Amino acid sequence: MANIKSAKKRVLVTQVKTERNKSIKSAVKTAIRKVEAAVAENDKAASEEALKNAISIITKACNKGVYHKNNAARKVSRLSKLVNGVQ
């Protein structure tokens, strides 16, 4: 364990940021699963609504620095491609 005050603070700040990032990543994964589930049921309306929600969550995660912009763009692109394939 760190002895210097600033090092102790960095440990605490890192823990807080880790929990925040974990929560955001979990929300993104959940949103992606919802889109994939709607696509699996061939429900066009539900999949488009889930996609809209997922894009919003992914974009917020990107803006907060949890995901790199290219990673977020890749996730959105794959989901959009998946939803566009639904009849």
C-alpha positions as CSV (number, residue, x, y, z in Angstrom):
1,M,0.0,0.0,0.0
2,A,1.2,3.5,-0.8
3,N,2.5,5.7,2.0
4,I,2.5,9.1,0.2
5,K,-0.8,11.0,0.5
6,S,-1.0,11.7,-3.2
7,A,-0.4,8.1,-4.1
8,K,-3.2,7.0,-1.7
9,K,-5.5,9.5,-3.4
10,R,-4.6,8.1,-6.8
11,V,-5.5,4.6,-5.6
12,L,-8.9,5.8,-4.4
13,V,-9.5,7.7,-7.6
14,T,-8.6,4.7,-9.7
15,Q,-11.0,2.5,-7.8
16,V,-13.8,5.0,-8.4
17,K,-13.1,5.3,-12.1
18,T,-12.8,1.5,-12.5
19,E,-16.3,1.0,-11.0
20,R,-17.7,3.8,-13.2
21,N,-16.2,2.3,-16.3
22,K,-17.3,-1.2,-15.4
23,S,-20.9,0.0,-15.0
24,I,-20.9,1.9,-18.3
25,K,-19.4,-1.1,-20.2
26,S,-22.0,-3.4,-18.6
27,A,-24.8,-1.1,-19.8
28,V,-23.3,-1.1,-23.4
29,K,-23.2,-4.9,-23.4
30,T,-26.8,-5.1,-22.1
31,A,-28.0,-2.7,-24.9
32,I,-26.1,-4.8,-27.5
33,R,-27.7,-8.0,-26.2
34,K,-31.2,-6.4,-26.4
35,V,-30.6,-5.5,-30.1
36,E,-29.4,-9.0,-30.9
37,A,-32.4,-10.6,-29.1
38,A,-34.8,-8.4,-31.0
39,V,-33.1,-9.3,-34.3
40,A,-33.2,-13.0,-33.4
41,E,-37.0,-12.7,-33.0
42,N,-37.3,-11.0,-36.4
43,D,-39.1,-8.0,-34.8
44,K,-38.3,-5.1,-37.0
45,A,-39.9,-2.4,-34.8
46,A,-38.4,-3.7,-31.6
47,S,-34.9,-4.1,-33.1
48,E,-34.9,-0.5,-34.5
49,E,-36.0,0.9,-31.1
50,A,-33.3,-1.2,-29.3
51,L,-30.8,0.0,-31.9
52,K,-31.7,3.6,-31.3
53,N,-31.2,3.1,-27.5
54,A,-28.0,1.2,-28.0
55,I,-26.5,3.9,-30.2
56,S,-27.3,6.5,-27.6
57,I,-25.6,4.4,-24.8
58,I,-22.5,3.6,-26.9
59,T,-22.1,7.2,-27.9
60,K,-22.3,8.4,-24.3
61,A,-19.7,5.8,-23.3
62,C,-17.4,7.0,-26.1
63,N,-17.9,10.7,-25.0
64,K,-17.0,9.7,-21.4
65,G,-13.8,8.1,-22.7
66,V,-14.7,4.5,-21.8
67,Y,-14.4,3.4,-25.4
68,H,-12.2,4.7,-28.2
69,K,-14.2,6.5,-31.0
70,N,-13.3,3.8,-33.5
71,N,-14.4,1.1,-31.2
72,A,-17.7,2.8,-30.6
73,A,-18.2,3.3,-34.3
74,R,-17.5,-0.3,-35.0
75,K,-20.1,-1.4,-32.5
76,V,-22.7,0.9,-33.9
77,S,-21.9,-0.2,-37.5
78,R,-22.2,-3.9,-36.7
79,L,-25.5,-3.4,-34.9
80,S,-26.9,-1.3,-37.7
81,K,-25.8,-3.9,-40.2
82,L,-27.5,-6.6,-38.1
83,V,-30.8,-4.6,-37.8
84,N,-30.8,-3.7,-41.5
85,G,-30.8,-7.4,-42.3
86,V,-34.1,-8.0,-40.6
87,Q,-37.1,-8.4,-42.9
